[in-house]
Amino acid sequence: MTFQERVQKLFQEAQTLDAQNPGAWPLWARIGAIVFLCLGVVAGGLYLFVIPLREELATVQQEEVGLREQFEAKQRKVAALDAYKEQLAEMERSFGAMLRQLPSKAEMPNLVNDIAQTRVASALEEELFQPQGENTREFYAEVPNRLVVVGSFHELGSFASGVAALPRIVTIDEVEIRPAGAAKGELRMTALAKTYRYLDDSEVAAAKSGAKK
């Protein structure tokens, strides 16, 4: 009997099987039914087991994407924070350098004397040098002085350059220049020479207390 004939015979026998009486089935049919049943059970079990795993995998993948985005966002913040810290350190260095240019309260007479010496070196005649009273800020005090001097245009320019070259910060504001009487070429300059000094700890505390009030 050929293989094709055997398959045809088995197919014909399978058509005559009584589903209500599997005990009467030939051996091959019972073994096949058991194998088919086992495969069905295994397939069903795999199906019921795989679907939750696939759903869990999809959830984990979504969580991974979210965590990655959070990590990248935090990484960007850390990078920005480092840049901010560098900028802050540079600002503190610049601020410290500027603060060192401000004299203390004890050094103010020397600074006023430096301005007077600059005027003398520029051959200017002084008509007025009048302190206007301090203006306290958060960490420094502004010390304005009303100044009236007489001299030539070149001498006034030399005085302004000399003041700008002082090691301490001095600004010349509210400048007004007019002819000085009948003298030819003589000019009278009225200005506000502002000097600055830093506040000591007690003065800073007092300034903050006054600001709060």
C-alpha positions in Angstrom: 0.0 0.0 0.0 1.4 3.3 -1.0 1.7 6.4 1.3 -1.1 8.1 -0.5 -3.4 5.1 -0.1 -2.6 5.0 3.6 -3.5 8.7 4.0 -6.7 8.2 2.1 -7.6 5.2 4.3 -6.9 7.1 7.5 -9.0 10.0 6.2 -11.9 7.6 5.5 -11.6 6.0 8.9 -11.6 9.5 10.6 -14.9 10.3 8.9 -16.5 7.2 10.4 -15.3 7.9 14.0 -18.1 8.3 16.5 -17.5 11.4 18.5 -19.8 10.1 21.2 -17.7 7.0 21.8 -14.0 7.9 21.6 -13.2 4.6 23.4 -14.0 2.7 20.2 -11.6 4.8 18.1 -8.5 3.1 16.7 -5.2 3.7 18.5 -3.9 6.2 16.1 -7.1 8.3 16.4 -7.0 8.3 20.1 -3.3 9.3 20.1 -3.9 12.0 17.6 -6.8 13.4 19.6 -4.7 13.5 22.7 -1.9 15.2 20.9 -4.3 17.7 19.4 -5.9 18.4 22.8 -2.5 18.9 24.4 -1.4 21.3 21.6 -4.7 23.2 22.1 -4.1 23.4 25.9 -0.5 24.5 25.3 -1.5 27.0 22.7 -4.3 28.4 24.9 -1.9 28.6 27.9 0.7 30.4 25.8 -2.0 32.8 24.5 -3.2 33.6 27.9 0.4 34.0 29.2 1.8 36.0 26.3 -0.9 38.6 26.1 -0.4 39.9 29.6 3.4 39.8 29.0 2.9 41.9 25.8 0.8 44.4 27.6 3.3 44.6 30.4 6.1 45.0 27.9 4.2 47.9 26.2 3.7 49.5 29.6 7.3 49.2 30.5 8.4 50.6 27.2 6.2 53.6 27.7 7.6 54.1 31.2 11.1 53.8 29.7 10.3 56.6 27.2 8.9 58.8 30.0 11.9 58.2 32.3 14.3 58.9 29.4 12.5 62.2 28.7 12.7 63.1 32.4 16.4 62.2 32.5 17.1 64.3 29.5 15.2 67.3 30.9 17.0 67.0 34.2 20.3 66.7 32.4 19.6 69.9 30.5 18.7 71.6 33.8 22.0 70.4 35.3 23.9 71.7 32.4 22.1 75.1 32.7 22.8 75.1 36.4 26.5 74.6 35.9 26.5 77.5 33.4 24.6 79.6 35.9 27.1 78.7 38.7 30.0 79.8 36.4 28.2 83.0 35.6 27.5 83.6 39.2 31.1 83.0 40.2 32.3 85.4 37.5 29.8 88.0 38.7 31.1 87.5 42.3 34.7 87.9 41.1 33.8 91.1 39.1 31.8 92.4 42.1 34.7 91.7 44.4 37.1 93.6 42.1 34.7 96.6 42.0 34.2 96.5 45.7 38.0 96.6 46.3 38.0 99.9 44.4 35.7 101.4 47.0 37.4 103.0 50.0 36.4 102.4 53.6 35.0 105.1 55.8 38.5 105.7 57.2 40.0 106.1 53.8 37.5 108.8 52.6 39.7 111.8 53.8 42.6 110.4 51.7 40.3 110.1 48.7 39.1 113.7 49.1 42.7 114.8 49.4 43.5 112.9 46.2 40.8 114.9 44.4 42.2 118.2 45.8 45.7 117.2 44.7 44.5 116.5 41.2 42.9 119.9 41.1 46.2 121.5 42.2 48.1 119.5 39.7 45.8 120.8 37.0 46.4 124.4 38.1 42.7 125.0 38.7 41.4 127.6 41.2 39.0 126.2 43.7 36.0 128.3 44.6 33.9 125.7 46.3 34.2 122.1 47.6 31.2 121.3 49.7 30.2 117.8 50.9 26.5 117.1 50.2 25.9 114.3 52.7 26.0 110.5 52.1 23.3 108.5 50.3 23.3 105.0 51.7 22.6 102.1 49.3 22.4 98.4 49.9 26.1 97.7 50.3 27.8 101.1 49.6 27.4 104.8 50.3 27.4 107.5 47.7 29.3 110.6 48.8 28.6 113.6 46.6 30.6 116.9 46.8 29.6 120.1 45.1 32.6 121.5 43.3 33.3 124.8 41.6 36.7 125.4 39.9 38.1 128.0 37.5 40.7 127.5 34.8 41.2 127.1 31.1 39.5 124.5 29.0 42.8 122.5 28.9 43.1 122.6 32.7 39.6 121.5 33.1 40.2 118.5 30.7 43.4 117.7 32.6 41.4 117.7 35.9 38.7 115.4 34.5 41.4 113.0 33.2 43.3 113.0 36.5 40.1 112.2 38.4 39.3 109.3 36.1 42.8 107.9 36.6 42.5 107.8 40.4 42.7 104.3 41.8 39.3 104.8 43.5 36.0 105.3 41.8 35.1 109.0 41.3 32.5 110.3 38.9 31.9 113.8 37.7 28.2 114.6 37.2 25.9 117.6 36.6 28.7 119.4 34.9 28.1 123.0 33.9 30.8 125.2 32.3 30.5 128.9 31.7 32.8 131.8 31.1 34.5 133.1 34.3 34.0 136.9 34.3 36.1 139.1 32.0 39.3 137.0 32.1 39.9 135.8 28.5 39.8 132.0 28.2 38.9 131.4 31.8 36.0 129.0 32.5 34.1 128.2 35.6 33.0 124.6 36.0 30.3 123.6 38.5 30.0 119.9 39.0 29.1 117.2 41.4 32.0 114.9 42.2 30.7 111.6 43.5 32.9 109.3 45.5 31.8 105.9 46.9 32.7 103.8 49.9 31.7 100.4 51.0 29.6 99.9 54.2 30.9 97.9 57.1 28.8 95.1 58.5 27.0 97.2 61.1 26.2 99.8 58.4 24.9 97.1 56.0 22.7 95.7 58.8 21.3 99.2 59.5 20.7 99.8 55.8 18.7 96.5 55.5 16.8 97.3 58.7 15.9 100.7 57.3 14.8 99.2 54.0 12.5 96.7 55.7 10.9 99.4 57.8 
